[in-house]
Amino acid sequence: MLSRVAVSDGSGGDHTGWKMGGEIMKLSKFCDESLVSFELKGTTKKEVIEELVDLAAVSPLVKDRDELLKDIIHRENMVTTGIGYGVAFPHAKTKATKGIVIAFGRSDQGIEFDAMDKKPVFVFFLISAPEDAIGAHLNVMARLSYIMKSEENREKLMTVNSPGELLSILDSVE
């Protein structure tokens, strides 16, 4: 279970952080450098979702790219995953994956994504989870939401140019 706890930074100061099973949740566990694109080419919501699904399909945990795309689009059609502040979390629980997979994409020009604040989206996290991963994908989305509520973190993700640095940023936020 994911929970907020006081975390010592080793210098005598305490911070709060997300813990899962006793440790801070490391999102790099679900995303590797091959699942990151800093130059999304799509110019529409559908094109960006397809591009993110293609990225996710590189993962050996994705069993069926087409089924994943169908399930992500189905979920997106129910209600937008554009949460505002230039961020979207397209996601689905699906038979197409055998583990949680996160693909990251960034669009420098921004995409009309029907976001809740009606503004373009620049930063995308596609999250795919197996149907039997009860609550696990919600924990991942909660962690990402916590990270992305910070304007400083959003700015870092708009300027980072290395997949390794991106994963380090995601893992370092307490």
mmCIF file of the C-alpha atoms, coordinates in Angstrom:
data_MODEL
# 
_entry.id   MODEL 
# 
loop_
_atom_site.group_PDB 
_atom_site.id 
_atom_site.type_symbol 
_atom_site.label_atom_id 
_atom_site.label_alt_id 
_atom_site.label_comp_id 
_atom_site.label_asym_id 
_atom_site.label_entity_id 
_atom_site.label_seq_id 
_atom_site.pdbx_PDB_ins_code 
_atom_site.Cartn_x 
_atom_site.Cartn_y 
_atom_site.Cartn_z 
_atom_site.occupancy 
_atom_site.B_iso_or_equiv 
_atom_site.pdbx_formal_charge 
_atom_site.auth_seq_id 
_atom_site.auth_comp_id 
_atom_site.auth_asym_id 
_atom_site.auth_atom_id 
_atom_site.pdbx_PDB_model_num 
ATOM 1   C CA . MET A 1 1   ? 0.000   0.000  0.000   1.00 0.00 ? 1   MET A CA 1 
ATOM 2   C CA . LEU A 1 2   ? 1.193   3.506  -0.820  1.00 0.00 ? 2   LEU A CA 1 
ATOM 3   C CA . SER A 1 3   ? 1.351   5.974  2.042   1.00 0.00 ? 3   SER A CA 1 
ATOM 4   C CA . ARG A 1 4   ? 2.795   9.388  2.926   1.00 0.00 ? 4   ARG A CA 1 
ATOM 5   C CA . VAL A 1 5   ? 5.396   9.227  5.656   1.00 0.00 ? 5   VAL A CA 1 
ATOM 6   C CA . ALA A 1 6   ? 8.134   11.316 7.234   1.00 0.00 ? 6   ALA A CA 1 
ATOM 7   C CA . VAL A 1 7   ? 11.450  10.536 5.546   1.00 0.00 ? 7   VAL A CA 1 
ATOM 8   C CA . SER A 1 8   ? 14.804  11.538 6.969   1.00 0.00 ? 8   SER A CA 1 
ATOM 9   C CA . ASP A 1 9   ? 17.135  13.174 4.475   1.00 0.00 ? 9   ASP A CA 1 
ATOM 10  C CA . GLY A 1 10  ? 20.208  12.229 6.540   1.00 0.00 ? 10  GLY A CA 1 
ATOM 11  C CA . SER A 1 11  ? 20.991  15.829 7.471   1.00 0.00 ? 11  SER A CA 1 
ATOM 12  C CA . GLY A 1 12  ? 18.688  16.009 10.439  1.00 0.00 ? 12  GLY A CA 1 
ATOM 13  C CA . GLY A 1 13  ? 15.791  17.378 8.384   1.00 0.00 ? 13  GLY A CA 1 
ATOM 14  C CA . ASP A 1 14  ? 12.657  15.421 7.712   1.00 0.00 ? 14  ASP A CA 1 
ATOM 15  C CA . HIS A 1 15  ? 10.506  15.496 4.606   1.00 0.00 ? 15  HIS A CA 1 
ATOM 16  C CA . THR A 1 16  ? 7.383   13.677 3.571   1.00 0.00 ? 16  THR A CA 1 
ATOM 17  C CA . GLY A 1 17  ? 7.510   11.078 0.825   1.00 0.00 ? 17  GLY A CA 1 
ATOM 18  C CA . TRP A 1 18  ? 5.566   8.233  -0.729  1.00 0.00 ? 18  TRP A CA 1 
ATOM 19  C CA . LYS A 1 19  ? 6.349   4.770  0.523   1.00 0.00 ? 19  LYS A CA 1 
ATOM 20  C CA . MET A 1 20  ? 5.198   1.491  -0.898  1.00 0.00 ? 20  MET A CA 1 
ATOM 21  C CA . GLY A 1 21  ? 5.926   -1.613 1.100   1.00 0.00 ? 21  GLY A CA 1 
ATOM 22  C CA . GLY A 1 22  ? 8.314   0.309  3.364   1.00 0.00 ? 22  GLY A CA 1 
ATOM 23  C CA . GLU A 1 23  ? 10.331  2.040  0.619   1.00 0.00 ? 23  GLU A CA 1 
ATOM 24  C CA . ILE A 1 24  ? 9.877   5.214  -1.408  1.00 0.00 ? 24  ILE A CA 1 
ATOM 25  C CA . MET A 1 25  ? 8.201   4.176  -4.676  1.00 0.00 ? 25  MET A CA 1 
ATOM 26  C CA . LYS A 1 26  ? 10.711  4.377  -7.528  1.00 0.00 ? 26  LYS A CA 1 
ATOM 27  C CA . LEU A 1 27  ? 8.861   4.985  -10.774 1.00 0.00 ? 27  LEU A CA 1 
ATOM 28  C CA . SER A 1 28  ? 11.913  3.838  -12.737 1.00 0.00 ? 28  SER A CA 1 
ATOM 29  C CA . LYS A 1 29  ? 10.820  0.330  -11.736 1.00 0.00 ? 29  LYS A CA 1 
ATOM 30  C CA . PHE A 1 30  ? 8.016   0.727  -14.306 1.00 0.00 ? 30  PHE A CA 1 
ATOM 31  C CA . CYS A 1 31  ? 9.787   2.861  -16.938 1.00 0.00 ? 31  CYS A CA 1 
ATOM 32  C CA . ASP A 1 32  ? 13.181  2.523  -18.539 1.00 0.00 ? 32  ASP A CA 1 
ATOM 33  C CA . GLU A 1 33  ? 15.128  4.743  -20.920 1.00 0.00 ? 33  GLU A CA 1 
ATOM 34  C CA . SER A 1 34  ? 13.675  3.036  -24.015 1.00 0.00 ? 34  SER A CA 1 
ATOM 35  C CA . LEU A 1 35  ? 10.182  4.174  -22.984 1.00 0.00 ? 35  LEU A CA 1 
ATOM 36  C CA . VAL A 1 36  ? 10.996  7.907  -23.082 1.00 0.00 ? 36  VAL A CA 1 
ATOM 37  C CA . SER A 1 37  ? 10.540  10.411 -25.920 1.00 0.00 ? 37  SER A CA 1 
ATOM 38  C CA . PHE A 1 38  ? 11.347  14.110 -25.628 1.00 0.00 ? 38  PHE A CA 1 
ATOM 39  C CA . GLU A 1 39  ? 10.139  14.839 -29.171 1.00 0.00 ? 39  GLU A CA 1 
ATOM 40  C CA . LEU A 1 40  ? 6.598   13.573 -29.654 1.00 0.00 ? 40  LEU A CA 1 
ATOM 41  C CA . LYS A 1 41  ? 5.709   14.121 -33.290 1.00 0.00 ? 41  LYS A CA 1 
ATOM 42  C CA . GLY A 1 42  ? 1.927   13.769 -33.022 1.00 0.00 ? 42  GLY A CA 1 
ATOM 43  C CA . THR A 1 43  ? -0.158  16.905 -33.363 1.00 0.00 ? 43  THR A CA 1 
ATOM 44  C CA . THR A 1 44  ? -3.500  15.474 -32.225 1.00 0.00 ? 44  THR A CA 1 
ATOM 45  C CA . LYS A 1 45  ? -4.677  13.632 -29.143 1.00 0.00 ? 45  LYS A CA 1 
ATOM 46  C CA . LYS A 1 46  ? -5.098  10.385 -31.104 1.00 0.00 ? 46  LYS A CA 1 
ATOM 47  C CA . GLU A 1 47  ? -1.643  10.654 -32.709 1.00 0.00 ? 47  GLU A CA 1 
ATOM 48  C CA . VAL A 1 48  ? 0.032   11.276 -29.344 1.00 0.00 ? 48  VAL A CA 1 
ATOM 49  C CA . ILE A 1 49  ? -1.759  8.340  -27.732 1.00 0.00 ? 49  ILE A CA 1 
ATOM 50  C CA . GLU A 1 50  ? -0.666  6.090  -30.629 1.00 0.00 ? 50  GLU A CA 1 
ATOM 51  C CA . GLU A 1 51  ? 2.915   7.323  -30.279 1.00 0.00 ? 51  GLU A CA 1 
ATOM 52  C CA . LEU A 1 52  ? 2.914   6.690  -26.523 1.00 0.00 ? 52  LEU A CA 1 
ATOM 53  C CA . VAL A 1 53  ? 1.448   3.202  -27.026 1.00 0.00 ? 53  VAL A CA 1 
ATOM 54  C CA . ASP A 1 54  ? 4.180   2.485  -29.592 1.00 0.00 ? 54  ASP A CA 1 
ATOM 55  C CA . LEU A 1 55  ? 6.747   3.550  -26.978 1.00 0.00 ? 55  LEU A CA 1 
ATOM 56  C CA . ALA A 1 56  ? 5.147   1.350  -24.317 1.00 0.00 ? 56  ALA A CA 1 
ATOM 57  C CA . ALA A 1 57  ? 5.021   -1.593 -26.737 1.00 0.00 ? 57  ALA A CA 1 
ATOM 58  C CA . VAL A 1 58  ? 8.841   -1.688 -26.658 1.00 0.00 ? 58  VAL A CA 1 
ATOM 59  C CA . SER A 1 59  ? 8.536   -3.095 -23.129 1.00 0.00 ? 59  SER A CA 1 
ATOM 60  C CA . PRO A 1 60  ? 8.565   -6.889 -22.873 1.00 0.00 ? 60  PRO A CA 1 
ATOM 61  C CA . LEU A 1 61  ? 5.664   -6.495 -20.441 1.00 0.00 ? 61  LEU A CA 1 
ATOM 62  C CA . VAL A 1 62  ? 3.360   -5.383 -23.262 1.00 0.00 ? 62  VAL A CA 1 
ATOM 63  C CA . LYS A 1 63  ? 1.842   -8.454 -24.894 1.00 0.00 ? 63  LYS A CA 1 
ATOM 64  C CA . ASP A 1 64  ? -0.477  -6.801 -27.427 1.00 0.00 ? 64  ASP A CA 1 
ATOM 65  C CA . ARG A 1 65  ? 0.110   -3.284 -28.753 1.00 0.00 ? 65  ARG A CA 1 
ATOM 66  C CA . ASP A 1 66  ? -3.244  -3.069 -30.577 1.00 0.00 ? 66  ASP A CA 1 
ATOM 67  C CA . GLU A 1 67  ? -5.258  -4.162 -27.552 1.00 0.00 ? 67  GLU A CA 1 
ATOM 68  C CA . LEU A 1 68  ? -3.363  -1.661 -25.398 1.00 0.00 ? 68  LEU A CA 1 
ATOM 69  C CA . LEU A 1 69  ? -4.191  1.127  -27.860 1.00 0.00 ? 69  LEU A CA 1 
ATOM 70  C CA . LYS A 1 70  ? -7.866  0.116  -27.918 1.00 0.00 ? 70  LYS A CA 1 
ATOM 71  C CA . ASP A 1 71  ? -8.048  0.060  -24.102 1.00 0.00 ? 71  ASP A CA 1 
ATOM 72  C CA . ILE A 1 72  ? -6.243  3.401  -23.667 1.00 0.00 ? 72  ILE A CA 1 
ATOM 73  C CA . ILE A 1 73  ? -8.551  5.084  -26.205 1.00 0.00 ? 73  ILE A CA 1 
ATOM 74  C CA . HIS A 1 74  ? -11.627 3.491  -24.599 1.00 0.00 ? 74  HIS A CA 1 
ATOM 75  C CA . ARG A 1 75  ? -10.580 4.845  -21.180 1.00 0.00 ? 75  ARG A CA 1 
ATOM 76  C CA . GLU A 1 76  ? -9.752  8.267  -22.635 1.00 0.00 ? 76  GLU A CA 1 
ATOM 77  C CA . ASN A 1 77  ? -13.188 8.445  -24.281 1.00 0.00 ? 77  ASN A CA 1 
ATOM 78  C CA . MET A 1 78  ? -14.875 7.981  -20.883 1.00 0.00 ? 78  MET A CA 1 
ATOM 79  C CA . VAL A 1 79  ? -13.241 11.092 -19.419 1.00 0.00 ? 79  VAL A CA 1 
ATOM 80  C CA . THR A 1 80  ? -10.114 13.022 -20.304 1.00 0.00 ? 80  THR A CA 1 
ATOM 81  C CA . THR A 1 81  ? -6.866  12.157 -18.552 1.00 0.00 ? 81  THR A CA 1 
ATOM 82  C CA . GLY A 1 82  ? -5.557  15.667 -19.191 1.00 0.00 ? 82  GLY A CA 1 
ATOM 83  C CA . ILE A 1 83  ? -5.385  16.757 -15.560 1.00 0.00 ? 83  ILE A CA 1 
ATOM 84  C CA . GLY A 1 84  ? -4.317  20.343 -16.240 1.00 0.00 ? 84  GLY A CA 1 
ATOM 85  C CA . TYR A 1 85  ? -1.066  22.280 -15.805 1.00 0.00 ? 85  TYR A CA 1 
ATOM 86  C CA . GLY A 1 86  ? 0.140   20.854 -19.147 1.00 0.00 ? 86  GLY A CA 1 
ATOM 87  C CA . VAL A 1 87  ? 0.053   17.227 -17.915 1.00 0.00 ? 87  VAL A CA 1 
ATOM 88  C CA . ALA A 1 88  ? -1.884  14.111 -18.978 1.00 0.00 ? 88  ALA A CA 1 
ATOM 89  C CA . PHE A 1 89  ? -1.928  10.530 -17.670 1.00 0.00 ? 89  PHE A CA 1 
ATOM 90  C CA . PRO A 1 90  ? -3.546  8.376  -20.369 1.00 0.00 ? 90  PRO A CA 1 
ATOM 91  C CA . HIS A 1 91  ? -3.990  4.993  -18.702 1.00 0.00 ? 91  HIS A CA 1 
ATOM 92  C CA . ALA A 1 92  ? -5.803  1.676  -18.684 1.00 0.00 ? 92  ALA A CA 1 
ATOM 93  C CA . LYS A 1 93  ? -6.087  -1.597 -16.865 1.00 0.00 ? 93  LYS A CA 1 
ATOM 94  C CA . THR A 1 94  ? -5.770  -4.150 -19.632 1.00 0.00 ? 94  THR A CA 1 
ATOM 95  C CA . LYS A 1 95  ? -5.095  -7.739 -20.628 1.00 0.00 ? 95  LYS A CA 1 
ATOM 96  C CA . ALA A 1 96  ? -2.481  -6.338 -23.021 1.00 0.00 ? 96  ALA A CA 1 
ATOM 97  C CA . THR A 1 97  ? 0.193   -6.062 -20.316 1.00 0.00 ? 97  THR A CA 1 
ATOM 98  C CA . LYS A 1 98  ? 1.630   -8.456 -17.771 1.00 0.00 ? 98  LYS A CA 1 
ATOM 99  C CA . GLY A 1 99  ? 3.034   -5.731 -15.518 1.00 0.00 ? 99  GLY A CA 1 
ATOM 100 C CA . ILE A 1 100 ? 2.834   -1.989 -14.935 1.00 0.00 ? 100 ILE A CA 1 
ATOM 101 C CA . VAL A 1 101 ? 4.460   0.009  -17.718 1.00 0.00 ? 101 VAL A CA 1 
ATOM 102 C CA . ILE A 1 102 ? 5.004   3.777  -17.847 1.00 0.00 ? 102 ILE A CA 1 
ATOM 103 C CA . ALA A 1 103 ? 5.922   5.521  -21.104 1.00 0.00 ? 103 ALA A CA 1 
ATOM 104 C CA . PHE A 1 104 ? 6.911   9.197  -20.985 1.00 0.00 ? 104 PHE A CA 1 
ATOM 105 C CA . GLY A 1 105 ? 6.490   11.678 -23.808 1.00 0.00 ? 105 GLY A CA 1 
ATOM 106 C CA . ARG A 1 106 ? 6.962   15.410 -24.174 1.00 0.00 ? 106 ARG A CA 1 
ATOM 107 C CA . SER A 1 107 ? 5.659   17.799 -26.805 1.00 0.00 ? 107 SER A CA 1 
ATOM 108 C CA . ASP A 1 108 ? 7.396   21.164 -26.967 1.00 0.00 ? 108 ASP A CA 1 
ATOM 109 C CA . GLN A 1 109 ? 4.520   22.737 -28.928 1.00 0.00 ? 109 GLN A CA 1 
ATOM 110 C CA . GLY A 1 110 ? 1.736   21.326 -26.721 1.00 0.00 ? 110 GLY A CA 1 
ATOM 111 C CA . ILE A 1 111 ? -1.256  19.229 -27.764 1.00 0.00 ? 111 ILE A CA 1 
ATOM 112 C CA . GLU A 1 112 ? -4.956  19.966 -27.472 1.00 0.00 ? 112 GLU A CA 1 
ATOM 113 C CA . PHE A 1 113 ? -5.929  17.047 -25.202 1.00 0.00 ? 113 PHE A CA 1 
ATOM 114 C CA . ASP A 1 114 ? -9.292  18.136 -23.790 1.00 0.00 ? 114 ASP A CA 1 
ATOM 115 C CA . ALA A 1 115 ? -7.496  18.882 -20.523 1.00 0.00 ? 115 ALA A CA 1 
ATOM 116 C CA . MET A 1 116 ? -9.586  19.901 -17.542 1.00 0.00 ? 116 MET A CA 1 
ATOM 117 C CA . ASP A 1 117 ? -8.103  23.413 -17.616 1.00 0.00 ? 117 ASP A CA 1 
ATOM 118 C CA . LYS A 1 118 ? -8.657  23.652 -21.415 1.00 0.00 ? 118 LYS A CA 1 
ATOM 119 C CA . LYS A 1 119 ? -4.927  24.313 -21.961 1.00 0.00 ? 119 LYS A CA 1 
ATOM 120 C CA . PRO A 1 120 ? -2.480  22.364 -24.169 1.00 0.00 ? 120 PRO A CA 1 
ATOM 121 C CA . VAL A 1 121 ? -0.652  19.365 -22.721 1.00 0.00 ? 121 VAL A CA 1 
ATOM 122 C CA . PHE A 1 122 ? 3.140   19.118 -22.930 1.00 0.00 ? 122 PHE A CA 1 
ATOM 123 C CA . VAL A 1 123 ? 4.010   16.237 -20.573 1.00 0.00 ? 123 VAL A CA 1 
ATOM 124 C CA . PHE A 1 124 ? 2.477   12.781 -20.941 1.00 0.00 ? 124 PHE A CA 1 
ATOM 125 C CA . PHE A 1 125 ? 2.748   9.650  -18.822 1.00 0.00 ? 125 PHE A CA 1 
ATOM 126 C CA . LEU A 1 126 ? 1.039   6.627  -20.376 1.00 0.00 ? 126 LEU A CA 1 
ATOM 127 C CA . ILE A 1 127 ? 0.343   4.069  -17.643 1.00 0.00 ? 127 ILE A CA 1 
ATOM 128 C CA . SER A 1 128 ? -0.655  0.512  -18.436 1.00 0.00 ? 128 SER A CA 1 
ATOM 129 C CA . ALA A 1 129 ? -1.470  -2.059 -15.772 1.00 0.00 ? 129 ALA A CA 1 
ATOM 130 C CA . PRO A 1 130 ? -2.735  -5.635 -15.869 1.00 0.00 ? 130 PRO A CA 1 
ATOM 131 C CA . GLU A 1 131 ? -6.404  -6.090 -15.040 1.00 0.00 ? 131 GLU A CA 1 
ATOM 132 C CA . ASP A 1 132 ? -5.510  -7.982 -11.866 1.00 0.00 ? 132 ASP A CA 1 
ATOM 133 C CA . ALA A 1 133 ? -3.243  -5.201 -10.552 1.00 0.00 ? 133 ALA A CA 1 
ATOM 134 C CA . ILE A 1 134 ? -5.872  -4.024 -8.110  1.00 0.00 ? 134 ILE A CA 1 
ATOM 135 C CA . GLY A 1 135 ? -4.969  -0.553 -6.933  1.00 0.00 ? 135 GLY A CA 1 
ATOM 136 C CA . ALA A 1 136 ? -1.368  -0.728 -8.180  1.00 0.00 ? 136 ALA A CA 1 
ATOM 137 C CA . HIS A 1 137 ? -1.915  1.603  -11.133 1.00 0.00 ? 137 HIS A CA 1 
ATOM 138 C CA . LEU A 1 138 ? -3.739  4.025  -8.820  1.00 0.00 ? 138 LEU A CA 1 
ATOM 139 C CA . ASN A 1 139 ? -0.676  4.086  -6.564  1.00 0.00 ? 139 ASN A CA 1 
ATOM 140 C CA . VAL A 1 140 ? 1.503   4.890  -9.576  1.00 0.00 ? 140 VAL A CA 1 
ATOM 141 C CA . MET A 1 141 ? -0.875  7.650  -10.692 1.00 0.00 ? 141 MET A CA 1 
ATOM 142 C CA . ALA A 1 142 ? -1.007  9.033  -7.146  1.00 0.00 ? 142 ALA A CA 1 
ATOM 143 C CA . ARG A 1 143 ? 2.793   9.171  -7.077  1.00 0.00 ? 143 ARG A CA 1 
ATOM 144 C CA . LEU A 1 144 ? 2.934   10.858 -10.490 1.00 0.00 ? 144 LEU A CA 1 
ATOM 145 C CA . SER A 1 145 ? 0.203   13.315 -9.458  1.00 0.00 ? 145 SER A CA 1 
ATOM 146 C CA . TYR A 1 146 ? 2.145   14.205 -6.345  1.00 0.00 ? 146 TYR A CA 1 
ATOM 147 C CA . ILE A 1 147 ? 5.309   14.808 -8.390  1.00 0.00 ? 147 ILE A CA 1 
ATOM 148 C CA . MET A 1 148 ? 3.536   16.803 -11.091 1.00 0.00 ? 148 MET A CA 1 
ATOM 149 C CA . LYS A 1 149 ? 1.631   19.113 -8.735  1.00 0.00 ? 149 LYS A CA 1 
ATOM 150 C CA . SER A 1 150 ? 4.927   20.941 -8.220  1.00 0.00 ? 150 SER A CA 1 
ATOM 151 C CA . GLU A 1 151 ? 5.570   23.671 -10.781 1.00 0.00 ? 151 GLU A CA 1 
ATOM 152 C CA . GLU A 1 152 ? 9.304   23.161 -10.198 1.00 0.00 ? 152 GLU A CA 1 
ATOM 153 C CA . ASN A 1 153 ? 9.026   19.471 -11.142 1.00 0.00 ? 153 ASN A CA 1 
ATOM 154 C CA . ARG A 1 154 ? 6.945   20.257 -14.235 1.00 0.00 ? 154 ARG A CA 1 
ATOM 155 C CA . GLU A 1 155 ? 9.585   22.782 -15.332 1.00 0.00 ? 155 GLU A CA 1 
ATOM 156 C CA . LYS A 1 156 ? 12.348  20.202 -14.818 1.00 0.00 ? 156 LYS A CA 1 
ATOM 157 C CA . LEU A 1 157 ? 10.499  17.720 -17.020 1.00 0.00 ? 157 LEU A CA 1 
ATOM 158 C CA . MET A 1 158 ? 10.121  20.374 -19.724 1.00 0.00 ? 158 MET A CA 1 
ATOM 159 C CA . THR A 1 159 ? 13.874  20.978 -19.866 1.00 0.00 ? 159 THR A CA 1 
ATOM 160 C CA . VAL A 1 160 ? 15.419  17.563 -19.158 1.00 0.00 ? 160 VAL A CA 1 
ATOM 161 C CA . ASN A 1 161 ? 17.089  16.044 -22.241 1.00 0.00 ? 161 ASN A CA 1 
ATOM 162 C CA . SER A 1 162 ? 18.331  12.664 -21.032 1.00 0.00 ? 162 SER A CA 1 
ATOM 163 C CA . PRO A 1 163 ? 16.114  9.649  -20.271 1.00 0.00 ? 163 PRO A CA 1 
ATOM 164 C CA . GLY A 1 164 ? 18.397  8.739  -17.364 1.00 0.00 ? 164 GLY A CA 1 
ATOM 165 C CA . GLU A 1 165 ? 18.085  12.227 -15.908 1.00 0.00 ? 165 GLU A CA 1 
ATOM 166 C CA . LEU A 1 166 ? 14.281  12.092 -16.293 1.00 0.00 ? 166 LEU A CA 1 
ATOM 167 C CA . LEU A 1 167 ? 14.103  8.821  -14.353 1.00 0.00 ? 167 LEU A CA 1 
ATOM 168 C CA . SER A 1 168 ? 16.441  10.244 -11.724 1.00 0.00 ? 168 SER A CA 1 
ATOM 169 C CA . ILE A 1 169 ? 14.175  13.270 -11.277 1.00 0.00 ? 169 ILE A CA 1 
ATOM 170 C CA . LEU A 1 170 ? 11.103  11.057 -10.894 1.00 0.00 ? 170 LEU A CA 1 
ATOM 171 C CA . ASP A 1 171 ? 12.841  8.829  -8.364  1.00 0.00 ? 171 ASP A CA 1 
ATOM 172 C CA . SER A 1 172 ? 14.399  11.652 -6.339  1.00 0.00 ? 172 SER A CA 1 
ATOM 173 C CA . VAL A 1 173 ? 11.201  13.480 -5.391  1.00 0.00 ? 173 VAL A CA 1 
ATOM 174 C CA . GLU A 1 174 ? 10.254  12.667 -1.807  1.00 0.00 ? 174 GLU A CA 1 
# 
